[in-house]
Amino acid sequence: MAGHRFEVKDRFYLDGKPFRILSGSIHYFRVVPEYWRDRLEKLRAMGCNTVETYIPWNLHEPRRGEFRFGGGLDFASFLKTAQELGLWAIVRPSPYICAEWEFGGLPAWLLAEDGMRLRCSYPPFLDAVRRYYRALFRVLAPLQVDRGGPVLLMQVENEYGAYGSDKSYLEALRAEMRRDGVTVPLVTSDGPWNGYMKNGSLPGALITANFGSKPRLRLPVLKKHVRGGPLMCMEFWDGWFDAWGGGHHTKPAAACAGDLDAALAEGCSVNLYMFHGGTDFGFMNGSNYEDRLSPDVTSYDYDAPLTEDGEITPKYLAFRKVIGKYAALPPMDFSRKIERRSYGEQKVTGRVSLFSALGGISSPAESPRPLSMEKLGQSYGYILYRSTLCPSEKITGIRLTGANDRAQVFLDGKRLLTLYDRELQRECAVRPAAGGARIDILVENMGRVNYGPELEHQRKGIDGEVLLNGRSHTGWKMYPLPMDTAAVSKLDFSKGYQKGGPAFYRVPFEVENRGDTFLDLSGWGKGCALLNGFNLGRFWEIGPQKRLYIPAPLLREGENELILFETEGRASDHVLLCGEPALG
């Protein structure tokens, strides 16, 4: 295909003509590929001319040297679909993406190396980035606008000014991108504060800003830094994300539309973050850390113009009306009709305790002292540490050092205590336990921190010691429990079940006509759900999310199998498949 010329001067220019970017964020990795076209059609119908997406390193290189660019990770197909619909694209392929995504998109295997330093010019980190970039840009570079593709801009790093000031690191990233064939203009993005923009900027890359309100206050700060260049809000926050135990965030449509109008009236190009949030399937939610660990829920609905399952909202219509003041609006015609369906109550037919199933689904490693998930080659999920107490010793206190994020301690299969976050680092008194007992510690990785200095401290499981009565206990078996398809397929529900402990539950059900549905887990405690081997994500009774989204393409016509892993011993005899979400 013939290429186009995209330039950054006093304004953006496409083939020599002024061009305003009206963009919306859709993360292909948060949407099943069968729905990519639907979401992109709805973006175009709202009046946008561009789609923006991150590229998460941890999905595309899940193990060192193993690269994946197919199936749901085929961003080339996503971008080509956008192009077919008349959309341009902005791609943000930084090693770090934030995005409320597990570890900000960094692969967990980086943490297996002692001394690893992140997001700086530490040679082993940069070497890993270079290897990844060389594989990534073999796929991405041909999609640039000057080669006939849709990609107008690419970003160097992400909100780096809020994290560090290592300019040699930013320069190394830019140099590698250029070496690997990136020819389109480059941008950086930071919060609209002078220090952030100064630290995160790079000569020759356009500075853009991220903000969700008060554009008349934010844009003058941006103007000082772009020095006559085009103004762009790379992340116009039109909603917000939710964390377990908190409330469901909403931003009024009228207020958001008013701020969007004000930004466009100033001549600003805008990327709506998010246009469509989607879902953090599996264990890919991130966490934040201020005074305590705050893991994000499975839904990334974000109160965006499209709901988690792609339905048009009043915010969508309000934004479309504003955009219509500045650009021609295409008709709202969509090629696919997507319906919500309710399948009602579905019964639990099989139960097996974790301790009964353990040997069949996981092979243990042994070590004198416990090892972290990453040291054992595991990235996500749970891990169980098992040992035996000395016959002559009765424990009265326990402390886990270097442990993250949530640990449940069992003696001879009976729950002793549950520790979360900072509770793991201090000694906890326990009722005296007889010597010779079996001790099990089930540790859950609840999502690595995706923003701020805690990025450097994200090893999961136990990366230190188990101190019993103040002394280090040795002699451990460690059972990785990633809760992937391979492990769950080995479950034997004929083995023993003990009520009140961590266990697996099987729920078979029939589907005649596939539709989007929502898994209601009222009466259940905490855990994860797998449908036909696909990990739908986490659930937790504390909310605010009460139901997990199931896109129709994940269902089979005929028999389906739902496997629930529940850790608190709070389980019902059924689940509900409902036709509506429940986020508040």
C-alpha positions in Angstrom: 0.0 0.0 0.0 1.1 3.6 -0.7 2.5 5.4 2.3 1.5 8.7 3.9 3.5 11.5 5.4 2.7 12.4 9.0 4.6 15.4 10.5 4.8 17.3 13.8 5.3 21.0 13.3 3.2 23.9 14.6 0.3 21.4 14.2 0.0 17.8 13.1 0.1 17.4 9.3 -1.1 14.4 7.3 0.1 14.5 3.7 0.8 18.2 4.1 -2.7 19.1 5.4 -3.5 20.1 9.1 -4.8 17.1 11.0 -6.4 17.0 14.5 -6.2 13.7 16.3 -9.5 12.6 17.8 -8.6 9.3 19.4 -9.9 6.8 21.9 -8.1 4.1 23.8 -9.0 0.4 23.2 -6.6 -2.2 24.5 -6.8 -5.2 22.2 -5.5 -7.4 25.0 -8.5 -6.5 27.2 -11.1 -7.4 24.5 -11.7 -10.8 22.9 -10.6 -10.6 19.3 -14.0 -11.5 18.0 -15.2 -8.1 19.3 -12.3 -5.9 18.0 -14.3 -4.8 15.0 -17.4 -4.0 17.0 -15.5 -1.8 19.4 -13.6 0.0 16.6 -16.8 0.6 14.6 -18.3 2.2 17.7 -15.2 4.4 18.1 -15.5 5.6 14.5 -19.2 6.2 14.9 -18.6 8.5 17.9 -16.6 10.7 15.5 -13.0 9.7 16.3 -10.4 9.3 13.6 -7.8 7.4 15.6 -7.4 4.5 18.0 -4.7 4.3 20.6 -3.4 1.1 22.3 -0.6 0.1 24.6 1.4 -3.1 23.9 2.1 -5.1 27.1 5.5 -6.7 27.2 4.5 -9.4 29.8 1.9 -10.9 27.4 4.1 -10.8 24.3 7.1 -12.4 26.0 5.6 -14.4 28.9 8.9 -16.3 29.3 12.3 -15.0 28.4 12.9 -15.5 24.7 9.4 -16.8 24.0 7.5 -14.3 21.8 3.7 -14.4 21.1 2.0 -12.3 18.5 -1.0 -14.5 17.5 -4.6 -15.0 18.5 -5.7 -12.5 21.1 -2.3 -10.9 20.9 -2.3 -10.3 17.2 -2.2 -6.5 17.4 -1.3 -6.4 13.7 -4.8 -7.7 12.9 -6.3 -5.3 15.4 -4.6 -2.3 13.7 -5.4 -3.5 10.2 -9.0 -3.8 11.2 -8.9 -0.2 12.4 -7.4 0.8 9.1 -10.1 -0.9 7.2 -12.6 1.2 9.1 -10.8 4.4 8.3 -9.1 4.8 11.6 -5.5 5.9 12.2 -3.5 4.6 15.2 -1.3 5.7 18.0 0.8 2.8 19.5 2.5 3.0 22.9 5.0 0.1 22.9 7.0 1.1 26.0 8.6 -1.6 28.1 6.4 -0.1 30.9 2.8 0.9 30.2 1.2 1.4 33.7 -2.5 1.0 32.5 -3.5 -0.5 35.8 -2.0 -3.7 34.3 0.0 -6.4 36.1 3.5 -5.0 36.9 2.8 -2.1 34.4 3.3 -4.6 31.6 6.8 -5.6 32.7 7.4 -9.4 32.6 7.6 -11.1 35.9 10.7 -13.1 34.9 12.8 -10.0 35.2 12.5 -10.4 38.9 14.1 -13.8 38.9 17.5 -12.1 38.5 19.0 -10.8 41.7 19.8 -7.1 41.6 17.5 -6.3 38.7 16.8 -2.6 38.3 13.8 -1.4 36.3 13.1 1.6 34.1 16.7 2.9 34.0 19.9 2.4 32.1 20.8 -0.8 34.0 22.5 -2.9 31.4 20.7 -6.3 32.1 17.3 -4.5 31.9 18.2 -2.7 28.7 19.5 -5.9 27.2 16.1 -7.6 27.9 14.3 -4.6 26.3 16.5 -4.7 23.2 15.8 -8.4 22.6 12.1 -7.8 23.0 12.1 -4.7 20.8 13.8 -6.6 18.0 11.1 -9.2 18.0 8.3 -6.7 18.5 9.2 -4.2 15.8 9.6 -6.9 13.2 5.7 -7.1 13.5 5.0 -3.4 14.3 7.3 -1.4 12.1 5.6 -2.4 8.8 2.3 -1.0 10.2 3.6 2.6 10.2 1.9 5.3 8.1 4.8 5.9 5.8 4.8 2.2 4.9 1.0 2.1 4.1 -0.1 1.2 7.6 -2.3 3.2 10.1 0.3 4.1 12.8 0.9 7.8 13.1 2.8 8.1 16.3 4.7 6.0 18.8 5.5 6.7 22.4 8.8 6.5 24.2 8.3 5.1 27.8 5.2 6.2 29.7 4.8 8.9 32.4 8.5 8.6 33.1 8.6 12.0 34.7 6.7 10.7 37.7 9.1 7.8 38.2 12.7 8.8 37.3 15.1 11.2 35.6 17.5 8.9 33.8 17.7 10.6 30.4 20.3 8.1 29.1 17.6 5.4 29.6 15.1 7.4 27.5 17.7 8.0 24.9 18.6 4.3 24.8 14.9 3.4 24.2 14.6 5.9 21.4 17.8 4.7 19.8 16.7 1.1 19.9 13.3 2.0 18.4 15.0 3.9 15.5 17.4 1.0 15.0 14.5 -1.4 14.8 12.8 0.6 12.1 10.6 3.2 13.8 10.3 6.1 11.4 7.1 7.9 12.6 7.2 10.8 15.0 7.8 10.0 18.7 6.0 11.3 21.7 6.3 11.3 25.5 3.4 11.7 27.9 3.4 12.9 31.5 1.1 14.6 34.0 0.7 18.4 33.4 3.2 19.5 36.0 6.5 21.1 35.2 8.7 18.6 37.1 7.1 15.6 35.5 7.3 17.0 32.0 11.0 18.0 32.5 12.0 14.6 33.7 10.0 12.6 31.2 10.8 14.6 28.1 13.2 13.8 25.3 14.6 16.1 22.6 12.9 15.5 19.3 9.9 13.8 20.9 6.7 15.7 21.2 5.6 16.3 24.8 2.0 15.4 25.5 0.0 15.6 28.7 -2.3 13.3 30.7 -5.2 14.9 32.6 -8.9 14.4 33.1 -10.3 17.8 34.0 -9.6 21.5 34.0 -8.1 21.7 30.5 -7.9 25.5 30.6 -5.6 25.1 33.7 -3.6 22.2 32.3 -3.0 23.3 28.7 -1.0 26.5 29.5 1.5 24.3 31.4 1.8 22.1 28.3 2.2 25.1 26.0 5.3 26.1 27.9 7.0 22.8 27.1 5.9 22.2 23.5 7.2 25.6 22.5 5.0 26.3 19.5 4.2 22.6 18.7 0.8 21.0 18.7 -1.1 20.5 21.9 -2.2 16.9 22.7 -3.8 15.3 25.7 -2.6 11.7 25.4 -4.8 10.5 28.2 -8.1 12.4 28.7 -9.3 10.5 31.8 -13.0 10.2 31.3 -13.5 7.7 34.1 -11.4 5.8 36.7 -10.6 2.3 37.8 -11.8 0.4 40.8 -10.0 -1.5 43.6 -11.2 -4.4 45.8 -12.8 -3.1 48.9 -13.5 0.4 47.4 -16.4 2.0 45.6 -17.2 2.0 41.9 -15.9 5.1 40.3 -18.1 7.2 38.0 -17.6 10.6 36.4 -20.8 12.5 35.3 -21.2 12.5 31.5 -22.1 16.2 31.4 -19.0 17.2 33.3 -16.7 15.0 31.1 -18.3 16.3 27.9 -17.8 19.9 29.1 -14.1 19.3 29.7 -13.7 17.6 26.4 -15.4 20.5 24.6 -13.1 23.0 26.4 -10.0 21.0 25.3 -11.1 20.8 21.7 -12.0 24.5 21.7 -8.4 25.3 22.6 -7.2 23.4 19.4 -6.0 20.4 21.4 -5.8 16.9 20.0 -7.3 14.4 22.4 -7.1 10.7 23.1 -9.9 9.5 25.4 -8.6 7.2 28.1 -10.5 5.0 28.0 -13.0 4.9 25.1 -13.6 1.2 26.0 -11.9 -0.3 29.0 -12.6 -4.0 28.7 -11.5 -6.7 31.2 -8.4 -7.8 33.0 -8.9 -11.5 32.3 -6.8 -14.0 34.2 -4.5 -12.5 36.8 -3.5 -9.4 34.8 -5.0 -6.7 37.1 -2.4 -4.3 38.5 -2.2 -2.8 42.0 -1.4 0.5 43.6 0.5 1.1 46.7 0.3 4.2 48.9 -0.2 3.5 52.5 -1.4 -0.1 51.7 -1.7 -2.5 48.9 -4.7 -1.8 46.7 -5.3 -4.4 44.0 -7.6 -3.6 41.1 -10.8 -5.5 40.3 -11.1 -7.8 37.3 -13.4 -5.4 35.4 -11.7 -2.5 33.6 -15.0 -0.9 32.8 -13.5 2.5 33.8 -16.9 4.2 33.5 -15.9 4.7 29.8 -18.2 5.7 26.9 -18.5 2.0 26.2 -19.3 -0.4 29.0 -17.0 -3.4 29.8 -19.2 -5.5 27.4 -19.3 -2.8 24.7 -22.7 -1.2 25.2 -23.2 2.5 24.4 -23.7 4.8 27.4 -25.0 8.3 27.9 -21.3 9.4 28.1 -20.8 8.1 24.6 -23.7 10.1 23.3 -22.6 13.2 25.1 -19.1 12.9 23.7 -20.5 12.3 20.2 -22.4 15.5 20.4 -19.3 17.5 21.4 -17.1 15.9 18.7 -19.8 16.7 16.2 -19.0 20.4 16.7 -15.5 19.8 15.4 -15.7 17.0 12.9 -18.2 15.2 10.6 -20.1 12.4 12.3 -20.5 9.1 10.5 -23.7 7.1 10.9 -24.1 4.7 13.8 -24.3 1.5 11.8 -22.7 -1.6 13.3 -22.0 -4.9 11.5 -22.6 -7.1 14.5 -25.5 -7.4 17.0 -24.3 -8.4 20.4 -26.8 -9.5 22.9 -26.8 -10.0 26.7 -28.3 -13.3 27.9 -29.2 -14.8 31.2 -28.8 -18.5 31.7 -30.1 -18.7 35.3 -29.0 -20.8 38.2 -26.3 -23.5 37.6 -25.6 -26.2 40.1 -22.2 -27.2 41.6 -21.7 -30.9 40.8 -18.2 -31.5 41.9 -16.0 -30.5 44.8 -12.4 -31.3 45.8 -10.2 -29.7 48.5 -6.9 -28.1 47.4 -5.0 -30.4 49.8 -6.6 -33.5 48.3 -6.0 -32.3 44.7 -2.5 -30.9 45.2 -0.3 -33.8 44.1 -2.3 -34.3 40.9 -2.1 -30.7 39.7 1.4 -29.5 40.8 4.9 -30.9 41.1 6.8 -29.5 44.0 10.3 -28.1 44.1 12.3 -28.5 47.3 14.6 -26.1 49.1 15.9 -25.5 52.6 14.4 -22.1 52.6 11.3 -20.8 50.6 11.8 -19.4 47.2 9.7 -16.8 45.5 7.4 -17.5 42.5 9.8 -15.8 40.1 12.8 -17.9 41.3 10.7 -21.0 40.5 9.7 -19.8 37.1 6.1 -18.9 38.0 4.6 -15.5 37.2 1.0 -15.4 38.4 -1.6 -17.1 40.6 -0.9 -18.9 43.9 1.8 -20.9 45.4 1.7 -23.3 48.4 4.6 -23.8 50.8 4.6 -27.1 52.8 6.8 -28.3 55.6 6.6 -30.3 58.9 7.2 -28.8 62.3 9.9 -30.3 64.5 8.3 -32.9 66.8 9.5 -31.2 70.0 8.5 -27.7 69.0 5.3 -25.9 69.7 4.9 -22.7 67.7 3.4 -19.6 69.3 4.4 -17.0 66.7 4.9 -16.7 63.0 6.4 -14.1 60.7 6.9 -14.2 56.9 9.7 -11.9 55.6 9.9 -10.8 52.0 6.4 -12.1 51.4 3.7 -10.8 49.0 0.7 -10.4 48.9 -1.8 -12.5 51.0 -1.0 -15.7 52.9 -3.2 -18.2 54.6 -1.5 -20.5 57.1 -2.9 -24.0 57.8 -1.8 -26.6 60.4 -2.8 -30.2 59.5 -5.2 -28.7 57.0 -7.0 -26.4 59.5 -6.8 -22.7 59.0 -4.7 -20.9 61.5 -4.6 -17.3 60.3 -4.7 -15.0 57.2 -2.1 -12.3 56.7 -2.3 -9.5 54.2 0.3 -6.9 53.0 2.2 -5.5 55.9 0.8 -8.0 58.3 3.2 -10.5 56.6 6.2 -8.6 57.9 5.5 -8.6 61.6 5.3 -11.5 64.0 1.7 -12.7 64.7 0.8 -14.6 67.8 -1.0 -17.9 67.2 -2.6 -20.5 69.4 0.0 -23.0 70.4 0.4 -25.8 67.9 1.7 -29.2 68.7 5.1 -30.3 67.2 5.1 -32.6 64.2 2.2 -30.9 62.5 2.1 -30.2 58.8 2.3 -26.5 58.0 0.9 -25.2 54.7 1.2 -21.6 53.6 -1.0 -20.6 50.6 0.2 -17.3 49.1 -1.7 -15.4 46.5 -0.2 -12.9 44.0 -2.9 -10.3 43.9 -1.4 -8.3 41.1 1.9 -6.6 41.0 2.1 -2.9 41.6 1.9 -1.0 38.3 2.9 2.5 39.4 5.5 4.2 41.6 8.6 3.1 43.5 7.1 -0.2 44.7 7.8 -1.6 41.2 11.2 -2.6 42.5 9.7 -4.8 45.3 7.3 -7.1 43.5 8.5 -10.6 44.0 5.6 -12.8 45.0 5.2 -15.7 47.3 7.9 -15.8 50.0 11.2 -14.3 49.1 12.7 -14.4 52.6 12.1 -16.5 55.6 9.4 -18.3 57.5 10.2 -17.4 61.2 8.6 -19.7 63.8 9.0 -18.5 67.3 11.6 -16.0 65.9 13.7 -18.7 64.3 14.1 -19.6 60.6 12.3 -22.8 59.7 13.9 -24.9 57.0 12.9 -27.8 54.7 10.2 -26.7 52.3 8.2 -28.1 49.4 6.8 -25.5 47.1 3.8 -26.2 44.8 3.3 -23.6 42.0 -0.4 -23.1 41.4 -0.7 -20.8 38.3 -4.3 -21.9 37.8 -3.7 -22.3 34.1 -5.5 -24.7 31.7 -3.0 -27.4 32.1 -3.3 -27.6 35.9 -7.0 -27.4 36.0 -7.5 -30.1 33.4 -5.8 -32.5 35.9 -8.3 -32.0 38.7 -9.8 -35.2 40.1 -13.2 -34.5 41.7 -13.4 -38.0 43.1 -10.8 -37.1 45.7 -11.6 -35.8 49.2 -13.5 -32.6 50.0 -13.4 -30.8 53.4 -15.8 -28.0 54.0 -14.4 -24.7 55.1 -11.0 -24.9 53.3 -9.6 -23.9 50.0 -11.2 -26.0 47.2 -12.1 -26.4 43.6 -15.8 -26.6 42.4 -17.1 -27.8 39.1 -20.2 -26.3 37.5 -21.2 -27.8 34.1 -24.0 -26.1 32.1 -25.6 -26.1 28.7 -25.9 -23.2 26.3 -28.2 -23.3 23.3 -27.7 -19.7 22.0 -24.5 -17.9 22.9 -24.7 -14.4 24.3 -22.7 -12.2 26.6 -23.5 -13.1 30.2 -22.2 -12.2 33.7 -21.2 -14.7 36.4 -22.8 -13.9 39.8 -20.9 -15.3 42.7 -23.1 -14.2 45.6 -22.5 -16.5 48.5 -18.9 -17.2 47.5 -15.8 -15.8 49.2 -12.6 -15.2 47.2 -10.9 -16.8 44.3 -10.8 -17.1 40.6 -13.0 -18.6 37.8 -12.1 -20.6 34.7 -14.5 -21.2 31.9 -13.6 -24.0 29.4 -10.0 -23.5 30.6 -10.0 -19.8 30.1 -9.3 -17.7 33.2 -12.1 -15.1 33.6 -10.4 -13.4 36.5 -10.7 -12.9 40.2 -13.7 -12.6 42.4 -14.0 -11.3 46.0 -17.1 -10.8 48.1 -15.9 -7.4 49.4 -16.7 -5.9 46.0 -17.3 -3.5 44.4 -17.4 -5.9 41.5 -20.0 -8.6 42.1 -20.2 -10.3 38.7 -17.5 -11.4 36.1 -18.1 -10.7 32.5 -18.3 -13.7 30.1 -18.1 -12.7 26.4 -20.2 -14.9 24.2 -17.2 -16.2 22.1 -15.9 -17.9 25.3 -19.0 -20.0 25.5 -19.6 -23.2 23.6 -22.9 -24.2 22.1 -23.7 -27.3 24.1 -21.8 -28.3 27.3 -19.6 -25.8 29.1 -17.5 -26.3 32.2 -16.9 -23.7 34.9 -14.2 -24.4 37.5 -14.1 -22.2 40.6 -11.1 -22.0 43.0 -12.3 -20.6 46.3 -9.8 -19.9 49.1 -11.9 -18.8 52.1 -14.1 -21.8 52.6 -17.2 -19.8 51.7 -19.0 -21.5 48.8 -22.5 -21.9 47.6 -24.2 -24.9 45.9 -24.8 -22.8 42.7 -23.9 -19.8 40.7 -26.0 -17.5 38.5 -25.4 -16.5 34.9 -27.1 -13.1 34.6 -27.9 -10.7 31.8 -26.6 -7.6 33.6 -23.3 -6.5 35.2 -23.0 -5.5 38.9 -20.1 -3.1 39.6 -21.5 -0.9 42.4 
